[in-house]
Amino acid sequence: MDWVFLIGAGLFEVAGVIGINKMKDSKGMIPLLIMIAGFSLSFLLLNQSLQTISLGTAYSVWTGIGSAGSALIGILFYGDSKSWKRILFISMIISATVGLKLVS
């Protein structure tokens, strides 16, 4: 169950980043609430996952999901570059994250 919490933490980190991106376009309360809720839930779930998953593994997986997820959201919805090099390095982040799960 702690791995589910950790994956959820990474996904809520992506939601927080989406809130940051929305804040640059709109100064309303909704983007601020998305950002605060996303990061708050992310930290809460990360903390819960640390009950059984080592800090190094949990932090690496959490940041990997957040980094790759944010980059993919940028490509899919915000017009970021879709170059093969960018896709290659995002794939490397995902591969390393999966590798950490397999060896832990």
N, C-alpha and C positions, 0 to 999 in steps of 0.2 A: 504493500500500500504506500510505503514511503516513496517509491519510484513514481507513483501516480502523483503524489504531492509535488515532487521535484519537477516533473514535466509540466504540471499546472503552474508552478512558480515561474518557469521559463515562459510559458504562454502569457501569463499576466504581466511579465516584464515587457513583452512585446506590446501588450495593450497600453502599458504606461508610456512606451515610446510613441505609440500612435497618438496618445493624448498630447505629448510634447509637440508632435508635428502639427496637430490640429490647432494648438495654441498659437503657433506662428501665423496661421491664417485668420483665426477668430479669437478675440480676447474675451469671449463669454465664459460663463461658469461651467458649461458642459465639458469643454476640453480639459479644464482644470480638474473637474471631478473624475473624468476618465483617467487622467494621469495619476491623481492621488489614489484612486481606488485600485488601479492596475499595479502600482508599485507597492501599495500597502498589502494587498493580497499576495503579491509575489513574495515579499519578505516573510509574511506569515506562513505561507506554504513551504518556503525554503527552510525556515526554522523548524517546522514540523518534520521535514524530511531528514534533518540532521540528527534525529533520534536514533537512526540506524545506519545511515550512509555517512561515510567519512567526509570531513570538511573539504579536503582536496578534490575528491570525486564530485561531491555535490556542487561545489562552486564552479568547477570546470563545466559540468553538464548544464548548470543554470545559465552561465554566461554564454555557452555555446548555443543553446536554444535561443537565448535573447539576441545574440549577434546574428546568427543565421536567419532567425525569424524576422528580425527587423530589416535585414538586407533584402529578404524575399518580399516582404510587404512593400518596401521601397520600389522594387522592380515591378511588382504586379500592379500597384495602385498609384504610385507617385512619380512615375516616369524616370526612375533611376536607370543607369546604363545596364544593358543586357549583354555585355560583352562576354565572350567565352572565358576570358581570364577571371572575371568576377564570379561567374558560375562555377568555375574550377575551384576557386578559393572558398566559396560557400560550401561546396561539396566536401572540401577537405575539413572544414569545421565540423560538418555533420558526421563525417567518417571518424574523426577523432573523438567526438562525443559518444558515438556508438561503441567505439573501441574501449573507452573508459568503462562503459557499462559492462562490456564483455569480460574485462579483466578484474572487475571488482566483485 
